[in-house]
Amino acid sequence: MDNIIYTENLSKSYKGVKAVENVCLQVKRGEIYGFLGLNGAGKTTTIRMLLGMIRPSSGSCFVNGQKVSAGNYEIWKQVGYMVETPYAYPDLTVRENLEIASNHHKIQDKSTIDRVIERLDLIPYEHRKAKHLSMGNSQRLGIAKALLHEPQVLLLDEPTNGLDPAGIVEIRELLQELAYKKGTTIFISSHILGEISKIATKIGIIHQGQLVQELRKEELDKNRIVKLLINTKDRNEAKITLAGLGYDFWENENGVLETQSEDAVNHPENIAKALVKGNHPPTLLLVEEEDLESYFLRVIGEKGGA
C-alpha cells in the first residue's frame, strides 16, 4: 500500500454544522505532510478522526492500510501522536511519565527511556514534575512519549508550540531524520507556516472544513508567485523605458514597479542595464518569491476566505 495515511470522503458534523466535509487526503510512506488551516478550519477534528478519538459522521480513514474503527487496537502499535496540549500526569516527573508510557507500550528495553530523554534534551528536567515544566518542555515531553515506541507513523498537532527558535530547529531536524533515515511517515499541523515550508514534502490546505488543495513541495514551488520589484527616482519614465523593450511593469500598492515576467525575473541584470542606459538607475532591484504564508492566504482567499 503506497498511502500510509488516507481518507475517503471524511466528514464530521456537530449539530448540523459541518466541521469537516468530504476530505480525501493521501500521505505516502516517509512523507512529511504539512496540514495547514486557520483556527477552526478542521485540522484538529481531522487528526482526531485519524486517531479514532472521534467518529466520522460519514466517510472513512485508514492508517497503515487498516481502517480506523472502534476496537481495532492493533493499529495503534505503530502510531505515535500528540494532539493539541500534550497530556502528562502533573505530579509525576518526566521520567515517571515516560516509564508509564513505556509500560503501556510493553517496551522491554529500559534504556529506551534514557535515549528519548537525551534525544529531546530533557536530561536537566527528567526528575522535575510535569506540572513544573515550561510550555516548551511540556511539548518536548509530549513528543518524547509519541516517539518512545519508535512508531512508523507520527501524527503531531502543533508540536513546536512554546519552543524557542533553537528548540524549533531541533524538532525540525529530528523529524527530518525520522522521515529520511527511518522512513517514518509524519502528519503535522502547525500555524508556523515558515517552519512547515522548511520541513514538509507535501502540503494539504484545509479551509472551512474542505481540503481545498493538496500538492507536493515541487508543485508548491512552481505555484508560488515570483516577481521582480524595481524602484527609481522617476518611475513613470522608467516604466516607459521598460515598456519600449517589451517589459510589462505596473506600479503596485507600495508605489514600486513590479512584474511577473519570467524573462525579467530570471535576468534582472538586463533590466538594470536598460535602466542605467536610459539614465534611470535603479534604487531597488529585488526578486521576491511568495512565501508559504502569502501563498496560503492567497489560496484560501480565492476560496472565499480571509
N, C-alpha and C positions, 0 to 999 in steps of 0.2 A: 504494500500500500504506500503510494507516494506521499499522500497527505496524512500527516500525523495528527493534525487537528483540522476538522472541517465541520461545517454546519449546513443543514438543509432547511431553508425557509424558516429559520429560527425566529419565533415571535413570543412576546410576553406582554400581557395587558394587565393593568390594575384598575378595577372598577370602570372598565370601558376605555381607559386611557392607554394608548399603545406606547410602551416604553421601548420595545424593540420590535421591528416589523420586517419579516421575511429576509433575515440576514443570512447570506450564503458566503462564508469565508473559507479560505484554504491556506493551510500552513504546512510546508514540506519539512522533512527531517533536516535538522541542522540550521533552519532559518531562524533569524531574529525578527519577529513580526512586531512592528510598532503599531499599536491600536490607538488612534487619535480621535478626540472628540471634545466638544465643550462639556462643562459640567451639566449633567442631566441628559446627555446625548444618548446614553445607553451602554456606555463602556462597562461599568461595574456590573450591571444587570446581565450583560452578555457573559462576562467572566464567571459570574455566579452560576449561570446555567451550564457553562462548560464544566464547572466543578460539581454539578449536581446539587448545589446548595439550594436552588430554587427550580421548580419545574417549569418548563416552557408551556405557554398556552397552546402552542402548536409548533410543529417542526421538530427537528432532532439535532443533536450534536454528538460528535464522535472524537474520541481521544485514543491514540494508538490503535486505531482500527476497531475499537469497541464502542458501542453505543452507550452514552451516559444515561443511566437509569437507576432507579431505586433498587438497592440490593446487589448491584454489580460492584462489589467491593474490590475485586481483583484488579480493576482498572487503576486504582489509586496507588498500587505498589510502585509504579514507575512515574508518579506525578508529584512534583513539589509545587507549593503555591504560597502566595501571600496576597491577601485581598484587603484593601483599604488599611485600617490601622492594624499593625501586627499584634497578634494576641500573645500574651505571656502571663504566667502566674506571678502576680505582683510581689508576693512575699517570698518568692524563691529566687535564688541567684541565677545568673546567666548559665552557669554550668549545670545547676539543678534543672533548669528548664530544658536544657539540651539533653540531659540524662532521661527525662521523662519522654521527650520526643524520640530518643534512641530506643527506649524500651517499647514504645508504641510501634516503631518500625521493625522491632525484633532484630536490631543490629548487634551482632556478636562481638565485633571488633571494637573494643572500648577506646582505642586510640583515634577512632573516627572523630570523637568529640574534640580531642586536642587539635586535630588537623583543621577542623572547621572553625574553631575558636581562633587559631592562628591566621587562617585564611581571611577571616572577616575582621582582623585587627581588634579582637575582643579580649586579648590576654590581660590588659590592665583592668578589665571590668568583670572577669569571669566569676569573682566572688561577691560582686555587687548585686543587691536585689534589683529585680527588673523595674520596680516602681521608682527607683532612684536613677534610672538611666535617662540620658538626654534623648530627645526625639530621634536624633541621628543614630545613636547606639541602639535604640529600640528597633529601628529599621534594620540595623546590622544583625541583631538577634533574630528578627523575623526571617531574614534572608538565610541566616545560618540554619535555622530549623527547616527551611524549604530545601536546602541543599544536603542535609545530613545523610539521607539515604541514597545519594547520588542518582537522582531521578533522570529519566530520559526526556521528560517534558517538564518545563517550568512555566507557570502562569503567575505573573507578577503585576500587581496593580499599584502604580506609583511607588516603585521600590526605592527611589532616591529622595523621597520626602525627608526633609530635615537634615540631609547630609551637606557638609561643606563642599566647596569645589574639589578639594583633593579626594574626599570620600566618593564623590560622583565619578571621578576618573577611575578610582579603584574598582568600583562596582562595574563600570563600563568594561574595563579590561578583564575582569573576572567573567562576565557574561560572554564576551567575545572568545575567551579561552575555552569556555564550556561548549560554545557552539562550533568553533572552528576545529578544536582539537579532539573533542569527545562526541561531537555530533548531537549535542543536546538541542532540542527544539525549544525555543523561548518565545513566549507570547507576553508582551509587555505593554502596559498602558502608562502614559505619562503626560503631564501638561508641560513638561520642559522639552519643547519641540526641538530646540537646538541640540539637545542631547540625543533625542531619538534619531535625528538626521545623521549623527555620527556613528550610531550603532546598528540601526535597523537595515536588514537586507530586503525587507518588504514592508509596505505601508498599507494600512487599512484606515479609511476615514469614515467615521460614523457620525451622522447628523440627524437629529430629531428621530432617532431610532432606526434609521435606514443606513445601510452601508452604501455610501454614495461613490466611493472609489476604492479600488484595491490595485496596487501596482508595485512592481519590483523597483529596486533602487535605481537601476539603469533607466527605466521608464520615467521615474520621477525626475531624474536629471535632465532628460530630454524635454519634459513638460514645463520645467521651470522657465520663466521669462528671463532672458539675458538682454541687457540694454547698455548702450553707450551714452554717458552723460557728458555734456560739454558746456563750458561757460566761457564767455569772452567779454570784453568791455563793451562791444556793440553786437548784441545777439541778433538783431534784425539783419544787419549786414552780413554777419557770419552765416545766417540761415540762407540768405540769398546766394552767397558764395558756394555753399554746400549743395544747394538745390541745382545750381548750374552744373555741378559734377554728377548729378543724378541721385544724390542722397536725400532721403525724406526725413527731415528733422522737424520736431514740433517743440513748443515751449510747454513744459509740464507745470504742475501746480506750485512747484518751488521756484519757478522762474528760471529753470535750467533747460538747455536744449537736450532733447532726448531722441534716440532712435533705437529700433529693434532690428535694423538691417543687419543681416548676417555678415555681409562684407565689412560693414563699419565696425561691428563688434569684434570680428576676427582680425581686423587690420586697423586698429586705432591710430597707428603711426601714419597711415596715409591721410587720415583726417587732419592730424596735427600738421603735416607738411602743407596740405592745401590751405589751412587757415593761416599759417605763417606766411606762405606765399601771397595770400590775399590781404596781408597786413592786418590780420585779426588773430594774433597768437592766443592760444587757449590759456585761460587761468585755471581751468579744471578740465581734466580728461580722465574719465573713470569708467571702467567696465564693471557693471554691477549685476550680480546674479541673485535672483529671487531666493530668499532663504525659505526653509520649510514652514516657518510661521506665516510668512506672507502668502506662500502657496496655499496653505491650509485655509487661511481666511478667504482667499480668492475662490477656492473650490466651494466652500460652504456658502459663500455669498452668492455664487451662481445658482446654488440650490435653494435660495430663498432665506439664507441665514443672515448673520450679522455682517 
